Amino acid sequence: ALLLLVSDHPARLLPTIRSRCQLMTLPMPSPDESLAWLARVLNKPEQAERLLKESSGQPLTALKLMESGGVELAGKLDKDFYLMVSGRLSAVALAEQWLEHEIVDVLGWLLARTQGVIRYLQADMPLDKPWSLMSVSNCMDLFGFLDTLSILMLKIDQGAVPNRQLVLEDILFQSCDIYHHQ
């Protein structure tokens, strides 16, 4: 008999279980393979590239984004965030608007965007709008902000139930200190 134990966080398994398992790491497919697969599955090759970009090149995440309307949500959050950074919307008002969304979705979006900005700045590559219209005061601040978001996501994943309004306001105020309208 063969028993398969699949985990995306093997370090969270008890050591007594992990010690009796043979670890097989499955690498993420190449960008070309991911694009071809997603285009074939969706039957919409024109959307596959954007979805992969939104999902940091992860094809299954891209498929979930398509099915859940995550691309539209990301576009809305991008526009709202830019309005705040450009001074046309306050952080408090934006936090109130974003209460209609799941906190995990909003934090996940901001985490992914912050990771993307760091990648682009490190590689000296251009950013997509509206992110290309913003500047960053200090790259080290981005890493601190990324840590804050990651810790918050981990706490929520572990069952913490924070005050959503306060969390969003705090994160958005921190964002205003980091991102600036050019």
C-alpha positions in Angstrom: 0.0 0.0 0.0 1.1 3.5 -0.8 0.0 6.6 1.1 0.5 10.1 -0.4 0.8 13.0 1.9 0.7 16.3 0.0 1.6 19.5 1.8 2.5 23.0 0.7 4.0 23.6 4.2 6.0 20.4 5.0 7.8 22.2 7.9 4.4 22.4 9.7 4.1 18.7 9.8 5.0 17.0 13.0 8.6 15.7 13.0 7.4 12.2 13.7 5.3 12.2 10.5 7.9 14.0 8.4 10.7 11.6 9.4 8.7 8.7 7.9 8.1 10.4 4.6 10.1 10.6 1.4 10.2 14.2 0.3 9.5 14.9 -3.3 9.7 18.5 -4.3 7.6 19.4 -7.4 9.0 22.6 -9.0 6.8 25.2 -10.5 6.5 24.8 -14.3 8.5 27.2 -16.6 6.7 30.4 -17.7 6.3 29.0 -21.2 4.7 25.8 -19.9 2.5 27.7 -17.5 1.3 30.1 -20.3 0.6 27.2 -22.7 -1.3 25.2 -20.1 -3.3 28.1 -18.8 -4.2 29.3 -22.4 -5.3 25.7 -23.2 -7.4 25.3 -20.0 -9.0 28.8 -20.2 -9.5 28.6 -24.0 -8.6 32.4 -23.8 -4.9 32.9 -24.7 -5.2 36.6 -24.5 -6.1 36.5 -20.8 -3.6 33.8 -19.8 -0.5 36.2 -19.8 -2.2 38.8 -17.6 -3.5 36.2 -15.2 0.0 34.7 -14.9 1.4 38.1 -14.2 -1.2 38.8 -11.5 -0.5 35.4 -9.9 3.4 35.8 -9.9 3.7 33.1 -12.5 1.7 30.4 -10.6 -0.7 28.7 -13.0 -3.1 27.2 -10.5 -3.3 30.5 -8.7 -4.0 32.2 -12.0 -6.8 29.8 -12.7 -8.3 30.5 -9.2 -8.0 34.3 -9.9 -10.0 33.8 -13.1 -12.7 31.8 -11.5 -13.1 34.1 -8.5 -13.0 37.4 -10.3 -9.6 38.2 -8.6 -8.3 40.1 -11.6 -11.2 42.6 -11.5 -10.7 43.0 -7.7 -6.9 43.6 -8.2 -7.7 46.3 -10.8 -10.2 48.0 -8.4 -7.7 47.8 -5.5 -4.9 49.3 -7.8 -7.1 52.2 -8.7 -8.3 52.9 -5.2 -4.7 52.7 -3.8 -3.5 55.1 -6.4 -6.3 57.6 -5.5 -5.1 57.4 -1.9 -1.4 57.8 -2.7 -2.1 60.7 -5.0 -4.1 62.5 -2.2 -7.6 62.2 -3.7 -8.8 59.7 -1.1 -7.9 59.5 2.5 -6.6 56.3 4.1 -9.5 56.2 6.5 -12.1 56.5 3.7 -10.3 53.9 1.7 -10.1 51.5 4.7 -13.9 51.9 5.1 -14.5 51.2 1.4 -12.3 48.1 1.5 -14.3 46.6 4.4 -16.5 45.1 1.8 -13.7 42.8 0.7 -12.2 39.9 2.6 -9.2 41.1 4.7 -7.1 38.2 3.4 -7.8 39.2 -0.2 -6.8 42.8 0.4 -3.7 41.9 2.4 -2.7 39.3 -0.2 -3.1 41.8 -3.0 -0.9 44.4 -1.2 1.6 41.7 -0.3 1.9 40.6 -3.9 2.1 44.2 -5.1 4.8 45.0 -2.6 6.8 41.9 -3.6 6.4 43.0 -7.3 7.6 46.5 -6.6 10.7 45.1 -4.8 11.4 42.7 -7.7 11.1 45.5 -10.3 13.3 47.9 -8.3 15.9 45.3 -7.7 16.0 44.4 -11.4 15.6 48.1 -12.5 12.6 47.2 -14.6 9.6 49.4 -15.4 6.4 49.0 -13.4 2.8 48.7 -14.7 0.4 51.6 -14.1 -0.7 52.8 -11.6 2.4 51.6 -9.8 4.7 53.3 -12.3 3.2 56.6 -11.3 4.3 56.2 -7.7 7.8 56.5 -6.2 9.2 54.8 -3.2 10.9 56.8 -0.5 13.2 54.0 0.7 13.6 50.5 -0.6 14.4 49.3 2.9 11.0 50.5 4.0 9.5 48.2 1.5 11.1 45.2 3.1 9.9 46.2 6.5 6.4 46.7 5.1 6.6 43.3 3.5 7.5 41.8 6.8 4.6 43.5 8.5 2.2 42.2 5.9 3.6 38.7 6.0 3.4 38.5 9.8 -0.2 39.8 9.7 -1.2 37.3 7.1 0.4 34.5 9.2 -1.5 35.6 12.3 -4.7 35.6 10.4 -3.9 32.2 8.9 -3.3 30.9 12.4 -6.8 32.0 13.5 -6.3 35.6 14.8 -9.4 37.8 14.2 -8.1 41.4 14.1 -10.2 44.5 13.9 -10.4 44.8 10.1 -11.0 48.6 10.1 -7.9 49.3 12.3 -5.7 46.8 10.4 -6.7 48.4 7.0 -6.1 51.9 8.4 -2.8 51.0 9.8 -1.6 49.3 6.6 -2.8 52.2 4.5 -1.1 54.8 6.6 2.1 52.9 6.4 1.6 52.7 2.7 1.3 56.5 2.5 4.7 56.8 4.2 6.3 54.5 1.7 4.6 55.3 -1.7 4.4 58.8 -3.1 2.7 60.2 -6.2 5.3 61.4 -8.7 
